[in-house]
Every structure is written in C-alpha cells, then in structure tokens.
Amino acid sequence: MQTLMSMSFESHSLSVPAVRWLGLLPSDIGRLNITEDVLIPLSKHDQSKLASLQQRPYIACQPLWKKEMEIMSNSMKKAEIQALTAISSDYLSRVYLPNKLQFGGWI
C-alpha cells in the first residue's frame, strides 16, 4: 500500500501547490535577539521530524527552507511565536506580523 506522501507526488489533487512559512523563522530568533530563556530545546521527535523533512526531495529546490532548517538543526532550539512577547507585549501584533505581511517576510 502506498503512503499518502508517496501518492502526493503522483496526484496533484493530493499535494499542496504552494506553502508559505509565515511564523517565527529560526533565523528570526537570532536576528531579533530572542532570549535563551524562551527558547525550547528540540525533542527527539522534533529532531526526527526535522531530519525527515531535510531528506525530502522538494527541500533541495527550496534553498530558503533548507537554510532555516539548517539553522534549527545547528541550534537544536525552537521558539513558539509567543516568544515575541519577551520583546514587548504587543510586538507580535504591532510590529512582527504587519512587517511580515507588508514586506513579504515569509518563505
């Protein structure tokens, strides 16, 4: 029996034609000086999922995704978008998301 993932390469109706990564990117953590105390260590499950994603053929065609995954793999940390409240309580709604949407800060 074929898995859904292997079938998605065969059928356009099972694949997503375009995906955007809008949330907090691994590169944002350093760029915004997110403090270490709000970062979350990658669990074994996270590490396994990340390694699996990095091996998928379409990632080779997405250099920005690949770069972000490498940053995450090297740091072994992740952050929830709520970590932005460490900058200020309204940073997410007043600065981060409006800038991402206005200037296309997604991949």
C-alpha positions as CSV (number, residue, x, y, z in Angstrom):
1,M,0.0,0.0,0.0
2,Q,1.4,3.4,-0.9
3,T,1.7,6.1,1.7
4,L,-0.1,9.4,1.3
5,M,3.3,11.1,0.9
6,S,4.4,8.9,-1.9
7,M,1.0,9.2,-3.6
8,S,1.2,13.1,-3.4
9,F,4.0,13.1,-5.9
10,E,1.7,11.2,-8.3
11,S,-1.5,13.2,-7.9
12,H,-1.9,17.0,-8.0
13,S,-5.1,16.7,-6.0
14,L,-3.2,15.3,-3.0
15,S,-0.4,17.9,-3.0
16,V,-0.3,21.5,-1.8
17,P,0.7,23.7,-4.7
18,A,2.2,26.5,-2.6
19,V,3.2,26.6,1.1
20,R,4.3,29.7,3.0
21,W,6.2,29.7,6.3
22,L,4.8,32.9,7.9
23,G,5.5,32.2,11.6
24,L,8.7,32.7,13.6
25,L,11.6,31.5,11.5
26,P,14.7,30.1,13.1
27,S,16.7,33.0,11.6
28,D,14.3,35.4,13.3
29,I,15.5,34.1,16.7
30,G,19.0,35.4,16.3
31,R,18.0,38.5,14.2
32,L,15.6,39.6,16.9
33,N,17.8,38.6,19.8
34,I,15.2,36.3,21.3
35,T,16.4,35.5,24.8
36,E,17.6,31.9,25.6
37,D,15.1,31.6,28.4
38,V,12.1,31.5,26.0
39,L,13.7,29.0,23.6
40,I,12.6,25.4,23.6
41,P,15.1,22.5,23.1
42,L,14.2,20.3,20.2
43,S,12.7,17.0,21.4
44,K,13.7,13.7,20.0
45,H,10.5,13.7,18.0
46,D,11.3,17.3,16.7
47,Q,14.8,16.2,15.7
48,S,13.5,13.1,13.9
49,K,10.8,15.2,12.0
50,L,13.4,17.8,11.1
51,A,15.8,15.2,9.8
52,S,13.0,13.6,7.8
53,L,12.0,17.0,6.3
54,Q,15.6,17.7,5.3
55,Q,15.7,14.5,3.3
56,R,12.6,15.2,1.2
57,P,13.4,15.8,-2.4
58,Y,11.5,19.1,-2.7
59,I,13.6,20.7,0.0
60,A,16.6,20.7,-2.3
61,C,14.6,23.1,-4.5
62,Q,13.8,25.4,-1.7
63,P,17.1,27.0,-0.5
64,L,15.4,29.3,2.0
65,W,13.6,26.4,3.7
66,K,16.8,24.4,3.7
67,K,18.7,27.3,5.3
68,E,16.1,27.8,8.0
69,M,16.1,24.0,8.8
70,E,19.9,24.1,9.0
71,I,19.8,26.9,11.5
72,M,17.3,25.0,13.6
73,S,19.3,21.8,13.3
74,N,22.5,23.6,14.4
75,S,20.9,25.4,17.3
76,M,18.8,22.4,18.5
77,K,16.2,25.0,19.6
78,K,12.8,26.3,18.6
79,A,10.6,29.1,19.7
80,E,6.8,29.5,19.8
81,I,5.6,32.7,18.2
82,Q,4.6,33.8,21.8
83,A,8.3,34.2,22.5
84,L,8.0,37.6,20.8
85,T,6.2,38.9,23.9
86,A,9.7,38.8,25.5
87,I,10.5,41.8,23.3
88,S,7.2,43.6,24.2
89,S,3.7,42.5,24.9
90,D,2.4,43.9,21.6
91,Y,5.4,43.2,19.3
92,L,3.7,40.3,17.5
93,S,0.6,42.3,16.6
94,R,2.0,45.8,16.1
95,V,5.4,45.1,14.5
96,Y,6.2,41.5,13.6
97,L,3.1,40.3,11.7
98,P,2.4,43.6,9.9
99,N,6.0,43.8,8.7
100,K,6.0,40.2,7.6
101,L,2.8,40.7,5.6
102,Q,3.8,44.1,4.2
103,F,7.3,43.2,3.1
104,G,6.8,39.5,2.3
105,G,8.9,38.2,5.2
106,W,7.8,34.6,4.7
107,I,9.3,31.7,2.8
